[in-house]
Amino acid sequence: MRVMPDSALAILYKLHKVDSALHGIRMRANALDAGKEDSEKLKAYMKETDSIRAAAKSASTKARDFESKTEETKEKKARFEEKLFSGELTNAREVENVQKEVAMLGDILETIAANAKEHAQGLPELKKKAKECEDEISVLQKMIVKKRQIAVAAHERLKAEYQVQVKLRPGASSLVPPALLNQYENIRKHHGDSAMAVITEEQTCGACGMHVPEKAKVLVNADRLAACEACRRILFAPVPDA
């Protein structure tokens, strides 16, 4: 069963192919992977590893503080030692006081060293875990950037395809009889995508899969309007070049 290429339904089908192409392009554009899921994954991972990364940062800062305090105390102790052995002190009490300062600073250095050593015990492993977290974050960030770049390029191509089809639509719709075009547009508006459906080789509606009764096929063959009993789309059996 095939209708003539110049029949009203064949002409309508040409408009349907343009609209189907437009709908397909919109669907492809909406399906572009711009890294949204990866962004959510990154957000969750950063939240999950925030305590590890913050702890490593804090521990590194504390380690630098130990180093800074050690250098500061050493310099202070060295100044007192220089004063002590320079010969400028002649008063016994002054000498005794400086000796006490040197001894006290020595004790402070030992305390700092002990605390720094204790602090450093878990630092390498903590820094290793934090580094692994940062590396994973970097991988996800690069993946998101790459996907966004690909999506932008694909979107530009789809936009160009869309404009081609948009330009074809006025000419295709102008050939359809007004009453049929009005009905077609109402059905298309209802479904939001397609207003026509091809009768498949299995004799079913190409849109919803509902069986097409013989009477509907007879109507289509006679170039008369027939709608799917389930989805109400206009049925059509296209010629090869329709």
C-alpha positions as CSV (number, residue, x, y, z in Angstrom):
1,M,0.0,0.0,0.0
2,R,1.6,3.3,-1.1
3,V,0.0,6.7,-1.8
4,M,0.9,9.0,-4.7
5,P,3.8,11.4,-4.1
6,D,1.7,14.4,-4.9
7,S,-1.2,13.4,-2.6
8,A,-2.2,15.7,0.4
9,L,-0.9,13.1,2.9
10,A,2.4,12.8,1.0
11,I,2.8,16.6,1.0
12,L,1.9,16.7,4.8
13,Y,4.4,14.0,5.4
14,K,7.2,16.2,3.9
15,L,6.3,18.8,6.5
16,H,6.2,16.1,9.1
17,K,9.8,15.1,8.2
18,V,11.0,18.7,8.7
19,D,9.2,18.9,12.1
20,S,10.6,15.5,13.0
21,A,14.1,16.7,12.1
22,L,13.6,19.8,14.2
23,H,12.4,17.8,17.1
24,G,15.3,15.3,16.8
25,I,17.8,18.2,16.8
26,R,16.2,19.7,20.0
27,M,16.3,16.2,21.6
28,R,20.0,15.8,20.7
29,A,20.8,19.3,22.0
30,N,19.0,18.5,25.3
31,A,20.9,15.3,25.6
32,L,24.4,16.9,25.2
33,D,26.6,15.9,28.1
34,A,28.0,19.2,29.4
35,G,29.4,17.5,32.5
36,K,26.4,18.1,34.7
37,E,26.6,14.7,36.4
38,D,30.3,15.1,36.8
39,S,29.8,18.5,38.4
40,E,27.5,16.9,40.9
41,K,30.0,14.1,41.5
42,L,32.7,16.7,42.0
43,K,30.6,18.7,44.4
44,A,29.8,15.5,46.5
45,Y,33.4,14.3,46.4
46,M,34.8,17.7,47.5
47,K,32.3,17.7,50.4
48,E,33.2,14.1,51.3
49,T,36.9,14.8,51.3
50,D,36.8,18.3,52.8
51,S,37.8,17.1,56.3
52,I,40.8,15.2,55.0
53,R,42.0,18.1,52.8
54,A,41.4,20.6,55.6
55,A,43.2,18.5,58.2
56,A,46.2,18.1,55.9
57,K,46.3,21.9,55.3
58,S,46.0,22.6,59.0
59,A,48.7,20.0,59.8
60,S,51.1,21.4,57.2
61,T,50.5,24.9,58.6
62,K,51.3,23.7,62.1
63,A,54.4,22.0,60.9
64,R,55.6,25.2,59.3
65,D,54.8,27.0,62.6
66,F,57.0,24.5,64.5
67,E,59.8,25.3,62.0
68,S,59.3,29.0,62.4
69,K,59.3,28.8,66.2
70,T,62.4,26.6,66.1
71,E,64.3,29.1,64.0
72,E,63.1,32.0,66.0
73,T,64.1,30.4,69.3
74,K,67.5,29.3,67.9
75,E,68.2,32.8,66.8
76,K,67.2,34.2,70.2
77,K,69.3,31.5,72.0
78,A,72.3,32.3,69.8
79,R,72.0,36.0,70.6
80,F,72.1,35.3,74.4
81,E,75.0,32.8,73.9
82,E,76.9,35.4,71.9
83,K,76.3,37.9,74.7
84,L,77.3,35.4,77.3
85,F,80.6,34.6,75.7
86,S,81.4,38.0,74.3
87,G,83.0,39.2,77.5
88,E,80.7,42.2,77.7
89,L,79.0,40.9,80.8
90,T,81.0,41.7,84.0
91,N,78.3,41.4,86.6
92,A,77.8,37.9,88.0
93,R,74.1,38.4,88.3
94,E,73.9,39.4,84.7
95,V,75.8,36.4,83.7
96,E,73.6,34.1,85.8
97,N,70.5,35.6,84.2
98,V,71.8,35.2,80.7
99,Q,72.7,31.6,81.5
100,K,69.2,31.0,82.7
101,E,67.8,32.5,79.5
102,V,70.0,30.2,77.4
103,A,69.0,27.2,79.4
104,M,65.3,28.1,79.2
105,L,65.5,28.6,75.5
106,G,67.3,25.2,75.2
107,D,64.4,23.6,77.1
108,I,61.9,25.4,74.8
109,L,63.8,24.0,71.7
110,E,63.6,20.5,73.1
111,T,59.9,20.9,73.8
112,I,59.3,22.2,70.3
113,A,61.3,19.4,68.8
114,A,59.4,16.8,70.7
115,N,56.0,18.3,69.7
116,A,57.1,18.6,66.1
117,K,58.3,15.0,66.0
118,E,55.0,13.8,67.5
119,H,53.0,15.9,65.0
120,A,55.1,14.7,62.1
121,Q,54.3,11.0,62.7
122,G,50.9,11.1,61.0
123,L,51.6,13.9,58.6
124,P,53.0,12.0,55.6
125,E,50.0,9.6,55.5
126,L,47.6,12.5,55.9
127,K,49.4,14.5,53.2
128,K,49.3,11.4,50.9
129,K,45.6,11.0,51.3
130,A,45.0,14.7,50.7
131,K,47.2,14.5,47.6
132,E,45.1,11.6,46.3
133,C,41.9,13.6,46.9
134,E,43.3,16.7,45.1
135,D,44.4,14.6,42.2
136,E,40.9,13.1,41.9
137,I,39.4,16.6,42.0
138,S,41.8,17.7,39.3
139,V,40.8,14.8,37.1
140,L,37.1,15.6,37.5
141,Q,37.6,19.3,36.9
142,K,39.5,18.6,33.6
143,M,36.8,16.1,32.6
144,I,34.1,18.7,33.2
145,V,36.0,21.3,31.2
146,K,36.5,18.9,28.3
147,K,32.9,17.8,28.2
148,R,31.7,21.4,28.2
149,Q,34.0,22.2,25.3
150,I,32.7,19.2,23.3
151,A,29.1,20.1,24.2
152,V,29.6,23.7,23.1
153,A,31.0,22.6,19.8
154,A,28.3,20.1,19.2
155,H,25.6,22.6,20.2
156,E,26.9,25.0,17.5
157,R,26.7,22.2,14.9
158,L,23.2,21.4,16.0
159,K,22.2,25.1,15.8
160,A,23.4,25.2,12.2
161,E,21.4,22.0,11.4
162,Y,18.4,23.5,13.1
163,Q,18.5,26.7,11.1
164,V,18.6,24.7,7.8
165,Q,15.4,22.9,8.8
166,V,13.7,26.0,10.1
167,K,14.2,27.6,6.6
168,L,12.6,24.6,5.0
169,R,9.5,24.7,7.1
170,P,7.6,27.7,5.6
171,G,7.8,26.2,2.1
172,A,6.7,22.8,3.3
173,S,3.8,24.1,5.3
174,S,2.6,26.4,2.5
175,L,1.9,23.4,0.3
176,V,-0.4,21.7,2.8
177,P,-4.2,22.4,2.5
178,P,-5.2,24.8,5.3
179,A,-7.8,22.6,7.0
180,L,-5.3,19.6,7.1
181,L,-2.5,21.9,8.2
182,N,-4.7,23.2,11.1
183,Q,-5.5,19.7,12.2
184,Y,-1.9,18.7,11.9
185,E,-0.7,21.6,14.0
186,N,-3.3,20.9,16.7
187,I,-2.1,17.3,17.0
188,R,1.5,18.3,17.0
189,K,0.9,20.9,19.8
190,H,-0.9,18.2,21.8
191,H,2.0,15.7,21.6
192,G,4.8,18.2,21.6
193,D,6.8,16.3,19.0
194,S,5.2,14.5,16.1
195,A,1.7,14.7,14.5
196,M,2.1,11.9,12.1
197,A,3.0,8.2,12.3
198,V,4.1,5.8,9.6
199,I,2.3,2.5,9.3
200,T,5.1,0.0,9.8
201,E,5.6,-3.3,8.0
202,E,4.1,-5.0,11.0
203,Q,1.0,-2.9,10.4
204,T,1.3,-0.9,13.6
205,C,1.5,2.8,14.4
206,G,5.2,3.9,14.1
207,A,4.8,6.2,17.1
208,C,3.0,4.2,19.8
209,G,3.0,0.7,18.4
210,M,-0.8,0.3,18.3
211,H,-2.1,-2.2,15.7
212,V,-3.6,-0.3,12.7
213,P,-6.9,-1.8,11.6
214,E,-7.6,-2.6,8.0
215,K,-10.2,0.2,7.6
216,A,-7.5,2.8,8.5
217,K,-5.1,1.3,5.9
218,V,-7.8,1.5,3.3
219,L,-8.4,5.2,4.1
220,V,-4.7,6.0,3.9
221,N,-4.4,4.2,0.6
222,A,-7.2,6.3,-0.7
223,D,-5.4,9.5,0.5
224,R,-7.9,10.1,3.2
225,L,-7.3,11.0,6.8
226,A,-7.0,8.2,9.3
227,A,-5.8,8.6,12.8
228,C,-4.2,6.0,15.2
229,E,-6.9,4.8,17.6
230,A,-4.4,5.1,20.5
231,C,-2.3,8.3,20.0
232,R,-4.5,10.0,17.5
233,R,-1.6,10.8,15.2
234,I,-2.3,11.0,11.4
235,L,-1.3,7.7,9.8
236,F,0.7,7.6,6.7
237,A,2.4,5.0,4.4
238,P,5.2,7.0,2.6
239,V,6.5,6.5,-0.8
240,P,10.3,6.0,-1.0
241,D,11.0,9.6,-1.8
242,A,8.2,11.2,0.3
